[in-house]
Amino acid sequence: MTINRRKFLTSFGLATLATQLQPLIAQGQLSPQTILKPPRLQIGDTVGLIAPAGIVDPEDIAAAQRNFADLGLKVKLGKHILNRYGYLAGKDSDRAADLNAMFADRSVKAIIAMRGGWGCNRILPLLNYPRIRAHPKILIGYSDITSLLLAINARSRLITFHGPVATSTWNQFTVDYVKRILFAGEAVTMQNPPTQEVQISTIAPGKARGKLVGGNLSVLTAMVGSPYLPAWNQSILFIEEIGEDVYRVDRMLTQLKNAGILNRIAGLIFGQCTNCSLGDAPNFTLTQVLQDHILPLNIPAWYGSAIGHIKDKFTLPVGVQVEIDANTGIIQLLEPAVS
């Protein structure tokens, strides 16, 4: 009899997690299916900086330390944060060890990736998901960090956060959402800043509710078929991209469609496709590609949300319930994302 490999790996991972959490389950304190919210940040807390993907410059660390000091936070550096291994910030085992260590370190209250690039997919099998679940804390980043956000949400059942990395522009708009969501624990309403160059473009009107899931489109599609993705049923999918020709976006959306993901979601938010070109003629516009894929789904959808490789960024909690309005481009959290 043939066993579906993905189902086996997913079941095996959940079984291992359940075994290691059995003492808490037996005491009625925790179910392996319970979604955990990490504790909120407070002034004076220590955040851990790690480099799970691309190489980090010492100057960027110094700038990040200043930014977090302005937020009233202390900083602890990952042991291997300045390592180099080809185009990666150290060997897979070392980058994974830093992330595992930060989750186990009781003095660290949140973990922030220095930057994206490439490399997080390589360390997913090396993460200690039961340990992460046993020590829930904020993990934030975007771009290649999508791998970590989705895998930890799926395997550790922990809310994660698609937001700025340490090298992002920590301007007033971005910091405001970080403070309101991660410090104050507000169920915020997210709406684009009036100064944003890209305007909201409704693909299909309407409102929808569901679990917020997503990240960088190319990273997400590279994870399809692995045991590191969450369930998609009735979810609100958000995606963003940078530096891809429109035909490549078409190809990636086709992959999500053929994998049976798009027909399960309740709504779609395409953030911004920064520096995405039409490519060689003849071609489609990005709007035409999105309409081709999304309109047949009969779900609310829009393009242009403040998500992606841009200065003004939302902080999006992966795994929380939200309501979206595709007519106005508004995302409303229906619950706090932190405890």
C-alpha positions as CSV (number, residue, x, y, z in Angstrom):
1,M,0.0,0.0,0.0
2,T,1.4,3.4,-0.9
3,I,1.4,6.0,1.8
4,N,1.1,9.7,0.9
5,R,4.5,11.1,1.9
6,R,3.3,14.5,2.9
7,K,0.5,13.1,5.1
8,F,3.0,10.7,6.7
9,L,5.6,13.4,7.5
10,T,2.9,15.8,8.8
11,S,1.3,13.2,10.9
12,F,4.7,12.0,12.2
13,G,5.7,15.6,13.1
14,L,2.4,16.2,15.0
15,A,2.7,12.8,16.7
16,T,6.2,13.7,17.9
17,L,5.0,17.1,19.1
18,A,2.1,15.5,21.0
19,T,4.4,13.0,22.7
20,Q,6.7,15.7,23.9
21,L,3.8,17.8,25.1
22,Q,2.0,14.9,26.8
23,P,2.6,16.0,30.4
24,L,0.9,19.3,29.7
25,I,-1.9,17.6,27.7
26,A,-2.5,15.1,30.5
27,Q,-2.9,18.0,33.0
28,G,-5.5,19.6,30.7
29,Q,-3.3,22.6,30.1
30,L,-2.6,22.3,26.4
31,S,-3.8,20.5,23.3
32,P,-1.4,19.9,20.4
33,Q,-4.0,21.6,18.1
34,T,-4.3,24.7,20.2
35,I,-3.0,27.8,18.4
36,L,-0.6,29.6,20.8
37,K,-0.2,33.4,21.0
38,P,3.2,34.6,22.1
39,P,3.5,37.0,25.1
40,R,3.4,40.6,24.1
41,L,6.5,42.8,24.1
42,Q,7.2,45.2,26.9
43,I,9.6,48.1,27.3
44,G,12.9,46.7,28.6
45,D,12.5,43.3,27.0
46,T,15.4,41.7,25.1
47,V,15.0,40.7,21.5
48,G,17.2,38.2,19.7
49,L,18.7,39.0,16.4
50,I,19.5,36.1,14.0
51,A,20.7,35.7,10.4
52,P,18.8,32.6,9.1
53,A,19.3,33.5,5.5
54,G,21.6,35.9,3.7
55,I,24.9,37.4,4.9
56,V,24.8,40.3,7.4
57,D,27.1,43.3,7.6
58,P,28.3,44.5,11.0
59,E,27.1,48.0,10.2
60,D,23.5,46.7,9.8
61,I,23.7,45.2,13.3
62,A,24.8,48.5,14.8
63,A,21.9,50.3,13.0
64,A,19.4,47.7,14.2
65,Q,20.6,48.0,17.8
66,R,20.0,51.8,17.6
67,N,16.5,51.2,16.2
68,F,15.5,48.7,18.9
69,A,17.0,51.0,21.6
70,D,14.6,53.7,20.4
71,L,11.8,51.2,21.0
72,G,13.0,50.6,24.6
73,L,14.4,47.1,23.8
74,K,17.6,45.4,24.5
75,V,19.4,43.2,21.9
76,K,21.0,39.8,22.1
77,L,22.9,38.6,19.0
78,G,22.8,35.1,17.7
79,K,26.1,33.2,18.1
80,H,26.6,32.8,14.4
81,I,25.1,36.0,13.1
82,L,28.2,37.2,11.3
83,N,29.2,33.8,9.9
84,R,29.6,33.4,6.2
85,Y,29.2,30.3,4.1
86,G,29.0,31.1,0.4
87,Y,26.0,33.4,0.0
88,L,24.6,32.2,3.3
89,A,25.1,33.6,6.8
90,G,26.8,30.4,8.0
91,K,26.2,26.7,7.6
92,D,22.6,25.3,7.8
93,S,23.3,23.7,11.2
94,D,24.6,26.9,12.7
95,R,21.8,29.1,11.4
96,A,19.2,26.6,12.7
97,A,21.1,26.4,16.0
98,D,20.8,30.1,16.5
99,L,17.0,30.1,16.0
100,N,16.5,27.0,18.2
101,A,18.7,28.7,20.9
102,M,16.8,31.9,20.8
103,F,13.5,30.1,21.4
104,A,15.0,28.2,24.3
105,D,16.6,31.3,25.9
106,R,14.2,32.5,28.6
107,S,15.8,36.0,28.6
108,V,14.7,36.6,24.9
109,K,11.1,37.7,24.4
110,A,11.1,38.1,20.6
111,I,13.2,37.0,17.7
112,I,13.8,39.2,14.7
113,A,15.6,38.2,11.5
114,M,18.3,40.6,10.4
115,R,17.4,40.2,6.7
116,G,16.0,37.9,4.1
117,G,17.8,36.7,0.9
118,W,17.8,33.0,0.6
119,G,18.4,30.1,3.0
120,C,15.5,29.6,5.4
121,N,14.0,26.6,3.4
122,R,17.3,24.8,4.0
123,I,17.0,24.8,7.7
124,L,13.4,23.8,8.2
125,P,14.2,20.1,8.9
126,L,16.7,21.2,11.5
127,L,14.3,23.3,13.7
128,N,13.1,21.9,17.0
129,Y,9.4,22.5,16.7
130,P,8.4,20.9,20.0
131,R,10.9,23.2,21.8
132,I,9.6,26.2,19.9
133,R,6.0,25.4,21.0
134,A,7.2,24.9,24.6
135,H,8.7,28.4,24.5
136,P,6.3,30.6,22.5
137,K,7.6,34.0,21.6
138,I,7.3,36.6,18.8
139,L,9.1,35.7,15.5
140,I,9.0,38.5,12.9
141,G,10.4,39.0,9.4
142,Y,9.4,38.9,5.8
143,S,10.7,37.9,2.3
144,D,12.7,34.7,2.7
145,I,11.7,34.6,6.4
146,T,8.3,33.5,5.0
147,S,9.6,29.9,5.3
148,L,10.1,30.2,9.0
149,L,6.8,32.0,9.6
150,L,4.8,29.3,7.8
151,A,6.6,26.3,9.0
152,I,6.6,27.3,12.7
153,N,2.9,28.3,12.4
154,A,2.1,24.9,10.9
155,R,4.4,22.6,12.9
156,S,4.5,24.4,16.3
157,R,1.0,25.9,16.1
158,L,2.3,29.3,17.0
159,I,1.2,32.7,15.7
160,T,4.1,34.3,13.8
161,F,4.5,37.8,12.3
162,H,5.1,38.9,8.7
163,G,6.6,42.3,9.3
164,P,9.9,44.3,9.1
165,V,13.3,42.6,9.4
166,A,16.0,44.4,11.3
167,T,17.4,46.0,8.2
168,S,14.0,47.4,7.1
169,T,13.1,51.1,7.3
170,W,11.7,51.5,10.8
171,N,9.7,54.6,10.0
172,Q,6.7,55.9,11.9
173,F,4.1,54.0,9.9
174,T,5.9,50.6,10.3
175,V,6.7,51.2,13.9
176,D,3.2,52.2,14.7
177,Y,1.8,48.8,13.7
178,V,4.6,47.0,15.5
179,K,3.8,48.8,18.7
180,R,0.0,48.4,18.4
181,I,0.1,44.7,17.5
182,L,3.2,43.4,19.4
183,F,3.3,45.7,22.4
184,A,-0.3,46.8,23.0
185,G,-2.0,43.7,21.7
186,E,-4.6,45.6,19.7
187,A,-6.9,44.0,17.2
188,V,-6.1,46.7,14.7
189,T,-7.6,47.9,11.5
190,M,-4.9,48.0,8.8
191,Q,-5.3,50.6,6.0
192,N,-2.8,51.9,3.5
193,P,-1.1,55.2,4.2
194,P,-2.5,58.1,2.1
195,T,1.0,58.8,0.9
196,Q,1.5,55.4,-0.7
197,E,2.3,55.6,-4.4
198,V,0.5,52.4,-5.3
199,Q,-3.2,52.7,-4.9
200,I,-5.6,49.9,-3.9
201,S,-7.0,48.1,-7.0
202,T,-10.0,45.8,-6.4
203,I,-9.8,42.6,-8.3
204,A,-13.1,41.2,-7.0
205,P,-15.3,43.1,-4.5
206,G,-16.7,41.9,-1.2
207,K,-15.8,40.9,2.4
208,A,-14.5,37.7,3.8
209,R,-13.4,36.2,7.1
210,G,-10.7,33.6,7.7
211,K,-7.3,32.7,9.1
212,L,-4.6,35.0,7.7
213,V,-1.8,33.1,6.0
214,G,0.9,34.0,3.5
215,G,4.1,35.7,2.7
216,N,6.5,36.0,-0.3
217,L,5.0,34.3,-3.3
218,S,8.2,32.7,-4.7
219,V,9.2,31.3,-1.3
220,L,5.7,30.0,-0.6
221,T,5.5,28.2,-4.0
222,A,8.9,26.7,-3.3
223,M,7.4,25.1,-0.1
224,V,4.5,23.4,-1.9
225,G,4.6,19.7,-1.4
226,S,6.6,19.9,1.8
227,P,5.2,19.2,5.3
228,Y,5.8,22.8,6.4
229,L,2.7,24.6,5.2
230,P,-0.4,25.3,7.2
231,A,-4.0,24.3,6.2
232,W,-5.5,26.5,3.6
233,N,-9.3,25.9,4.0
234,Q,-11.2,29.2,4.3
235,S,-8.0,31.1,4.9
236,I,-7.2,34.7,3.8
237,L,-4.1,34.4,1.6
238,F,-1.7,37.4,1.4
239,I,1.3,37.4,-1.0
240,E,3.9,39.8,-2.2
241,E,6.9,39.7,-4.6
242,I,9.9,41.6,-5.8
243,G,11.9,41.7,-9.1
244,E,9.9,39.1,-11.0
245,D,8.6,39.4,-14.5
246,V,4.8,39.1,-14.8
247,Y,5.0,35.7,-16.5
248,R,6.8,34.3,-13.5
249,V,4.1,35.6,-11.2
250,D,1.7,33.8,-13.6
251,R,3.7,30.6,-13.3
252,M,3.7,30.8,-9.5
253,L,0.0,31.5,-9.2
254,T,-0.6,28.6,-11.6
255,Q,1.4,26.4,-9.2
256,L,-0.8,27.4,-6.3
257,K,-3.8,26.7,-8.4
258,N,-2.6,23.3,-9.6
259,A,-1.6,22.4,-6.0
260,G,-5.2,22.9,-5.0
261,I,-4.5,25.9,-2.7
262,L,-6.3,28.7,-4.5
263,N,-9.6,26.9,-4.6
264,R,-9.6,26.5,-0.8
265,I,-9.0,30.1,0.2
266,A,-11.8,32.6,1.2
267,G,-10.0,35.8,0.1
268,L,-6.8,37.0,-1.4
269,I,-4.6,40.1,-0.8
270,F,-1.7,40.8,-3.2
271,G,0.5,43.3,-1.4
272,Q,2.9,44.8,-3.9
273,C,5.0,43.4,-6.7
274,T,8.0,45.7,-6.4
275,N,10.1,46.2,-9.5
276,C,8.1,43.5,-11.3
277,S,8.4,44.1,-15.1
278,L,6.3,43.1,-18.0
279,G,9.1,41.2,-19.6
280,D,9.4,40.6,-23.4
281,A,6.5,41.3,-25.7
282,P,3.9,40.0,-26.2
283,N,2.8,40.0,-22.6
284,F,0.0,40.3,-20.0
285,T,-0.2,43.0,-17.4
286,L,-0.1,41.9,-13.8
287,T,-3.7,43.0,-13.5
288,Q,-4.7,40.7,-16.3
289,V,-2.8,37.7,-14.7
290,L,-4.5,38.3,-11.4
291,Q,-7.9,38.5,-13.0
292,D,-7.3,35.3,-14.9
293,H,-6.5,33.4,-11.7
294,I,-8.7,35.1,-9.1
295,L,-12.0,36.0,-10.7
296,P,-13.0,32.4,-11.3
297,L,-12.6,31.7,-7.6
298,N,-15.5,34.1,-6.7
299,I,-13.7,35.4,-3.6
300,P,-12.9,39.0,-2.5
301,A,-9.4,40.1,-3.6
302,W,-7.4,43.2,-4.2
303,Y,-3.9,44.4,-5.2
304,G,-1.8,47.2,-3.6
305,S,-1.8,46.5,0.2
306,A,1.1,47.8,2.3
307,I,2.8,44.4,2.3
308,G,6.2,43.5,0.8
309,H,9.5,45.1,-0.2
310,I,8.4,48.7,0.6
311,K,9.1,51.2,3.3
312,D,5.7,51.4,4.9
313,K,4.8,47.9,6.1
314,F,1.9,46.3,8.0
315,T,2.7,43.7,10.6
316,L,0.6,40.7,9.7
317,P,0.0,38.0,12.3
318,V,0.1,34.6,10.5
319,G,-2.6,32.4,11.9
320,V,-5.1,34.9,13.4
321,Q,-8.7,35.4,12.3
322,V,-9.3,38.5,10.2
323,E,-12.0,40.2,8.1
324,I,-11.0,41.8,4.8
325,D,-12.8,44.3,2.6
326,A,-11.7,44.2,-1.0
327,N,-13.6,47.3,-1.8
328,T,-11.5,49.5,0.5
329,G,-8.4,47.4,1.0
330,I,-8.9,47.1,4.7
331,I,-7.7,44.2,6.9
332,Q,-9.4,44.0,10.3
333,L,-7.9,41.7,13.0
334,L,-10.7,40.0,14.8
335,E,-8.6,39.1,17.8
336,P,-5.3,40.2,19.5
337,A,-2.3,38.4,18.1
338,V,-0.3,38.3,21.4
339,S,-1.3,37.2,24.9
